[in-house]
């Protein structure tokens, strides 16, 4: 169980990094009354799923 938890933690962390960077880059900005406004057009579902996998992996690897 501990090895599976470590693997899930690694995969979840990598997913958070990769999908998080991709989601941050998927934004559009426009100017309104002299201010730049950024609107996110990203799909945040993979980031949330990666975070859940990371937490589950950490819980599984912490158990004795």
C-alpha positions in Angstrom: 0.0 0.0 0.0 2.8 2.4 0.8 4.5 1.9 -2.6 1.1 2.6 -4.4 0.7 5.7 -2.2 4.1 7.0 -3.2 3.4 6.4 -6.9 0.1 8.1 -6.7 1.7 11.1 -4.9 4.3 11.4 -7.6 1.8 11.2 -10.4 -0.6 13.6 -8.6 2.3 16.1 -8.1 3.4 15.9 -11.7 -0.2 16.3 -12.8 -0.6 19.4 -10.7 2.5 21.0 -12.1 1.8 20.2 -15.8 -2.0 20.9 -15.8 -1.6 23.9 -13.4 0.9 25.5 -15.7 -1.2 24.8 -18.7 -4.3 26.2 -17.0 -2.5 29.4 -16.0 -1.4 29.9 -19.6 -4.9 29.5 -20.9 -6.1 33.0 -20.2 -7.3 35.9 -22.3 -6.8 39.6 -21.4 -8.6 42.7 -22.6 -8.5 46.3 -21.8 -11.5 48.0 -20.2 -11.4 51.7 -19.1 -7.6 51.6 -19.1 -7.3 48.5 -17.0 -6.1 45.1 -18.2 -8.5 42.4 -17.2 -7.6 38.7 -17.5 -10.2 36.0 -17.9 -9.3 32.3 -17.5 -10.6 30.0 -20.2 -8.9 27.0 -18.8 -10.4 23.6 -17.9 -9.6 23.2 -14.2 -10.9 19.6 -13.9 -7.5 17.9 -14.5 -6.0 20.2 -11.9 -8.6 19.2 -9.3 -8.3 15.5 -10.1 -4.5 15.7 -9.8 -4.9 17.3 -6.5 -7.2 14.6 -5.2 -4.9 11.9 -6.5 -2.0 13.6 -4.7 -3.9 13.8 -1.4 -5.0 10.1 -1.7 -1.4 9.1 -2.4 -0.2 11.0 0.6 -2.8 9.4 2.9 -2.0 6.0 1.6 1.8 6.4 2.0 1.4 7.8 5.5 -0.5 4.8 6.8 1.5 2.1 8.6 
